[in-house]
Amino acid sequence: MPHIEVLDQVTIDKIAAGEVIERPASIVKELVENAIDAGASSVTVEIKDGGISLIRIMDNGCGIEHEEVRSAFLRHSTSKIRSVEDIAHISSLGFRGEALSSIAAVTQTELITKTPDAELGTRYVIEGGKEISLEETGAPNGTTFLVRQLFYNVPARRKFLKTPTTEAGHIQDLLIHLSLSHPEVAFVFLSNGQEKLRTSGNGNLKDVIYRVYGREIAANLLDIDYGKGGLRISGYLGKPVITRGNRNFENFFVNGRYVKSPMISKSLEDAYRDFTMQHKFPFAVLHFHVDGEQIDVNVHPTKMELRFQRQQEVYNTVFEGVHRRLLEPELIQKAEVPDPAATKEDAASERKPDPVQKESPFLLKPKAVSSETPAPAAPREEVRDEDYFIRKMRERVTAYHERSSSAEVSSRSGIYRPQKQEERIRETVKGAAEQLNLFEENFLKREVRAEYKLIGQVFDTYWLVQYQDSLYIIDQHAAHERVLYERTLKGMKTREFTSQYLSPPIILSLSMQEAQLLEENMDRFTRIGFEIEPFGGEEYAVRAVPDNLFGIARKELLMEMIDDLAGGINTSMTPELIDEKVASMSCKAAVKGNSRLSAAEVDALIGELLTLDNPYHCPHGRPTIIAMTKRELEKKFKRIV
């Protein structure tokens, strides 16, 4: 058997470094936290190539004494604690003493530091754990680290790093959390020479939130300051109007350290449950102040996880404090006043009813479905007469495009293609009449269509259909979701789509990671009818949307799409699965429950639904149609036993 041998120090250091340094953001975290612990009021972080080739971190902290520079790079050397008892009262961000030795083991590191009372500073160069030089040099007070070529001597680790944009996004996300946890520190972040983040360091947390998340979120905040049982909570809660589609906007800090806590997340979300829709998550920046003896921060090398000694008490305090704060203000959303031009156009449409406004939402309708009382149901003969139906639809679509301004609708680049419109209308109408043999009972089979009866609508949501000895109940929202989903997915594969231009465009302010996500999947958005282009910095202008989203396309909906995509895409997803995720966004345009539809609209919906591969469930798994036989009804009424 192999002999047991003690590893050499270089190998030991590389293995230990692998536990602490996962990516460039790990280095930034350790060094910036050290800067904060050193009393810095200003920290500048500059990276190139996502931090893979260069990380430069400058602070104005207390610096390191010349005699202690070498010791700082030894494993388990620290100025934060002296014995194990100190861990229970630790208030600094770092204390293990592994950071500098781990960084130096897998990079080419240069340190320039100077204490306020020293005449000269110190320059120290160490590469792969081996000292290169130690000398005096002129330098300002504070510390500067230059870290080059991460994992240059561990190629097996280097090849697993992500793209520079992805790594830069992780660093930006880290610095956002550090700036929110320490508003008294001025942060500057530069990536490849471009400024990505700047905070003032004036100590005002709300100012940092404004800098990071923008005006809209900063204008919809509720301050919180609540204490109970030795735990105090301070910070800001977002009003329900700014909830998001994932947990990325839940920020928790315990004694100044950013942490992830499923327990705190659950307590926060439970407190918001009566104020938000299902599957929506709140915005929060919460600081927790607690005695160090009540928590264990020595759980994980990254110190991002911790344990509370009294978990249930913390849960109860968070829930009580947040829920009470949400009950205090009047959270009625303010109505948005449209601009004069839109008001004038809306008034004109009310004076002169436009046939396009009453058109079926399932057949190329460019406007959102109205919740008002619909037009009387069309005669069934009109639905059966294919040519007549197509001709009427063609006239109405043409009328819409003729009355739209050039800023709203463009015929360039095939955006409005009359022949394609007619083909799609004809294909959909044929689907309502011909592709009907999907149920085992041959529901709506063409040769027996005369026996089919559309009974009516109940609760403005469900349609009742009788065929032979069965009653079918169709959920109009779930059915429309399935139709839009498969229509969009097919359009992405065949590149057949129509778009509607927006005037003015919708401007999206994205984080670095959200912008990267959008760029990586831009072709998929383009394939279903979006036209999105950079608008400077991390902002993007949405100039056109798919026709089925026109009329409901708002900034909130588009940000929800980005959130949904961020919540589902990971490295294991195939391009096909990503396409399906993007296609599922079209479900946002589905007609909702409590909206009355005409018989003609439902005929068209059922016709297209039954041409699909899976007409029985919406993209989220809910059934579109349920059935009950005459025999089952008679048993319920005790007519038979």
Secondary structure as UniProt FT lines:
FT   HELIX           9..20
FT   HELIX           24..37
FT   TURN            38..39
FT   STRAND          42..48
FT   HELIX           49..51
FT   STRAND          54..59
FT   HELIX           66..68
FT   HELIX           69..72
FT   TURN            75..76
FT   HELIX           84..89
FT   HELIX           99..105
FT   STRAND          108..114
FT   TURN            116..117
FT   STRAND          121..127
FT   TURN            128..129
FT   STRAND          130..137
FT   STRAND          142..148
FT   TURN            150..153
FT   HELIX           155..158
FT   TURN            159..160
FT   HELIX           164..181
FT   TURN            183..184
FT   STRAND          186..191
FT   TURN            192..193
FT   STRAND          194..198
FT   HELIX           205..213
FT   HELIX           215..218
FT   STRAND          221..228
FT   TURN            229..230
FT   STRAND          231..238
FT   HELIX           240..242
FT   HELIX           247..249
FT   STRAND          250..254
FT   TURN            255..256
FT   STRAND          257..259
FT   HELIX           262..272
FT   TURN            273..275
FT   TURN            278..279
FT   STRAND          284..290
FT   HELIX           292..294
FT   STRAND          295..296
FT   TURN            298..299
FT   TURN            301..302
FT   STRAND          307..308
FT   HELIX           311..327
FT   HELIX           340..351
FT   HELIX           355..358
FT   TURN            361..362
FT   HELIX           380..384
FT   HELIX           386..403
FT   TURN            406..408
FT   HELIX           412..414
FT   HELIX           418..433
FT   TURN            440..441
FT   TURN            443..444
FT   HELIX           446..451
FT   STRAND          453..458
FT   TURN            459..461
FT   STRAND          462..467
FT   TURN            468..469
FT   STRAND          470..475
FT   HELIX           476..494
FT   STRAND          499..509
FT   HELIX           512..520
FT   HELIX           522..527
FT   TURN            528..529
FT   STRAND          531..534
FT   TURN            537..538
FT   STRAND          539..546
FT   HELIX           547..549
FT   TURN            550..552
FT   HELIX           555..568
FT   TURN            571..572
FT   HELIX           575..584
FT   HELIX           585..589
FT   TURN            593..594
FT   HELIX           599..609
FT   TURN            610..611
FT   TURN            615..616
FT   TURN            619..620
FT   STRAND          625..629
FT   HELIX           630..636
FT   TURN            637..638
//
